[in-house]
Each structure stands twice: as C-alpha cells, then as structure tokens.
C-alpha cells in the first residue's frame, strides 16, 4: 500500500471519530444548566486542602501513631474530610444547583447523636432523637431546595 493511501485512510478515520467532549462547564452552559456555585474563597483550594489534610491525619492516626494521640488524629481526619464534602453540599444545595437534602439532614442528626452518646443517654434515646432531628432537618431542607 502506498504512503498516500495510508494517510488518506488516517484522515478518513480521524474525521469519522466523534468530536472530543467539551469541558463540563462549557457543556453545562450550552445545555442550559447553571454553573456549579463557586466558593467565596474561589481561587484558593480550601476544600481540597481540607480533604487532603484529613486523609493525611487518617493515615497517621490509623497506621503510624498509636494510643490516644492516634485516636485524636483519626477523629480530626474524619472531621476535616467531612467538612470538605459538607461545604460543597451546602453551597450546591442553597444555590439550587443540586439537592443534597439527605446528606445535609444527617449532619445535625450526627451532632445530636454524639452529644447524647457522650452524655451517656440510653441507646434507644440516642437513636430516636437522632432520627427525629434528621427527619425534621430533611423536611426543612427539602423546602429550602424547592424554593
């Protein structure tokens, strides 16, 4: 096969391929969807740094450091990682970009469960109170998103 025929086939194959997908933000704008809400500290990657530091603390507390210090690092790592995701969920929910009702309703339920657990309340009280707070928060947050 000659060199010119091979080039012609390559060009035909390249033109037959579908175009490369556009960037997600540009595609969302063309589709009429709103752009993802930006954080007030936008150019600074605060959420990403929180998640990264949380992962480092989890690894240190779970694999390297033992005892009470390791437990503290594990709890701090989980808190920082959770705050990173919670920040994004709050901004998207309140901006009307995407509903995160269940995730956001779980946050106050976890806080109530933790407080009751450390207050040494009976397990049934912890479960029922956390469930009631979560259900109430879910109903309120659902109305917030629909508005």
N, C-alpha and C positions, 0 to 999 in steps of 0.2 A: 504494500500500500504506500502511496506516495505521501510525502510530508504535507502537501497542501490538503489532501483528503482528510488526514488526521486532524489538522487544525480546523477544518470545516465542521467535522463531527464534534469537536470540543466546543466550538461556538454554538452549534445547534443544541447540544446537551446543556450548556450553560444558560441559553435563552429559554429552554423548556422548564428549568427549575423555577419553583415559585420564588417570589422576591423574599429577601431576608425579612424577618419580623421586625417591625418598628419598635422603638423603645416603648416600654409600658406606659409611661406618662403621656407620650405623644399619641399612642393608640387610644388611651382613655379619653383624651381631649377630642379626638375625632369621633369617638363613639358617643359623645355627649355626656359622658360620666364626669363628675367633678374630680379635680386633682386631689390626691391624698393631702390632708391638712399638715402643715409644717409646724414644727415646734417653735416656741418663741426664741430659742437659742439656736435657730436653724443651722448655720454653717458649722457649729461646734457639735461633734458627735457624742453628746452626753448620754443618750440612751445606750448606744453601742458600747461606750466605756463602762457604764454600769453593769451591763450584761457580762462584759469581758472580765471585770474585776470580780464579779460574782462567781464566774466559772473558776477563776484562779483561787478564790477563797474556798470554794467547794473542793477543789483538788487538794489544796493544802490541808484543809480540815479533815478530809476523808482518807488521804493517803500518806501524808507526811507527818503531821503533828497529831499526837495522841492526847488523851485525857480531856480535861475541862477546856483547855485552850482550843483543841480540835473541835469540840462541840460548838464553842462560840463562833469559830470560823465557819462551820457548816451553816449555822443559823444566819449569820451575816451574809454568807454567799447566797443562800436561798432568798433572803430578803432583797438583796440588791438585784438578783436576776428577776425576781418577781416584779420589782418596781419598774424595771426596764420595759417589761411587757405591759404592765398596767398603765404606764404613761401613754404608750401608743394606743391602747384600747380606749382610754378616756378621751384622748384627742379625736380619734375617729368617731366615737360614739356621739360626743357632743356636737361635732361638726356635721353630723348626719351622713357621713361617708359610708359607714358600715356599722351594723348593730353588734355590740358586744355585751348584750344585756346579762347573760348568764355569768360570764366572767366577772363583770363588774359587780354583780349582786353577790358573788361568792366572797369578795374582799371583806365587806363588813361582817359577813357570817363567820369567816375565819377569825376575825378580830374578837368577836363575841365569844366564840368557842375557846379561844386561847385565854381570854380573861376569866371565863368560868372554870376552865381547867386548872389554871393557877390559883384560883380561889377555892379549889378542892370541892367544887359542886359535884353532885352525883352525875353519872354518865347520862342518864336519861334527860336531866335538865340541860346539860351541855348540848345534846343532840337536838332536843326540841327547841331550845332558844336559838341555836344557830340556824335551824330550819325556818323558824318563824321570821328571823331577821332577813335571811336570804330571800324568802318568798316576798316579804314586804318591799325589800330593795328591788327585786326583779319587777314587781308591778310598777313602782315609781319610775325605774329606769326605762321600762318599755314605753311609758307615756312620754318621757323626755325625748326618746328617739323618734317617736311618731310625730311629735311637734316639729 
